[in-house]
Amino acid sequence: MIYSRCFVMTADPAELLRQRGIQVTAQRLAVLRAVSGQPHITADGVAEAARAEIGAISLQAVYDALGVLVAEALIRRIEPAGSPARYEDRVGDNHHHLICRSCGRLVDVDCAAGSAPCLTAADGKGYEIDEAEVVYWGRCPDCLAQATTTPPQRSTSR
């Protein structure tokens, strides 16, 4: 399913859940707020933020809430190679991600070629394509700056 609008949580989270027919619970609200408050957060990070807000919540309850919110396109799950799954509330706008190979920092980047060119494969092999992920890997400005200001290590062997 392709969602044509970009959603970033600005409305009342409880109302957003109701509009999608999702039962409003303290756990789901805390999970939705955690993802909205910290883009590209892991499930462990969501659990920590939710516990800070509502007290006790099991990791399984966090995963269950994340699953419901992803299924209803209120949040997006991204799975960068070598990293745990991450969650964000920017959905439906065909943006991509930049990941620093040195520190792991992950940031959003808009699609360079328009609204959804990635959904048109050169040869779709008969598939109905509904999503494409582009991940750019490199080093962030902070890591680049650190690399140019850190003197090379001298060998201590004789």
Secondary structure, DSSP 8 states (H G I E B T S, - for coil): ----S-B-S-S-HHHHHHHTT----HHHHHHHHHHHHSTTEEHHHHHHHHHHHHS---HHHHHHHHHHHHHTTSSEEE--TTS--EEES-BSS--EEEEETTT--EEEE--TTSSSGGGS-S--TT--------EEEE--HHHHHHHHHS--------
